[in-house]
Amino acid sequence: MQLPAFVDLRPIGRCNLSCPFCFGPRHEVPSMSWDTARNVVGVLRDGGVQGVVISGGEPTLLPYLPDLVGELRKPFDDGRPAPRVVLSTNGLAPQKAMNRVLPHLSWIALPLESADRAEHGLLRTGSRAPHRDRVLSLLGEVRKNHGHVRVKLGTVVTRLNVKGAPKVLDLIEEKSLPDVWKVYQMSETNYGADNRDWLSLGDEEFEDVVSECEEAARQHGVALRVYRNSTRTGSYFFVDPDCEIVVVDAGEERRIGNLFEKLADDTLRPAELITPARNVENFAGTYPDPAPQPGDRPDL
């Protein structure tokens, strides 16, 4: 079975934040067991998947996360490249825990929503930890001690952070700037759907913020990518904590059945569920595979 080139694996719904714009699974959804997650990894590797984004929920809350990324990155006997692995995390995990995961990663995706502390606090809610400071600290640690890991910084634009969102790069020391800054239009699914009436921006308002972000990215020399809801359909192939496959159709998430059940009865047709070119463009544009640099690990 040939799967999409790039898959988003969401093995956990639980999170230690309660952000009002979140489009991940509901927090009360039970997490995948390690046995199930290991079986999913086998399916992804056997299906020729080239890259996996591990998200949630908050994946660093999974006790087996280091084993999960290690299994995904395990070399193939025939010399084929293992899938690239991206960890999308809120950045709150202790550094000791992150050090067990970072050696296996190709990219890490971290969030900063605003240069204004109050704006940021309205969007990254639910933790007593100083979230913005923790993210900046982790970003510096990755740059200092894990040079093979590329960094994507994500900013979700809502009504609450139109002023501070274009200035997030101003918070970061030049030596710690991300490889890619991705600015997101808020997706109106799951928690984002619950809060769309007071949180979501219209297309024109979003594009005004994008223009400011483009100028900021140019000044800092950082590659900017923009996520628009109009291009969401056909781009994603999610595997949720209950092993349900989720795709985006007409801007809405659609659950199409259990991964293992559809494999067993031979009814999984990825090309009918996603647009392959969009799937590739979305991942490769966000997490480009750069030319090898001195000091890079050859297996990543």
Summary of the structure (lengths in Angstrom):
residues: 300
radius of gyration: 18.2
end to end distance: 24.8
largest distance: 53.3
contacts: 976
relative contact order: 0.15
helix: 39%
strand: 18%
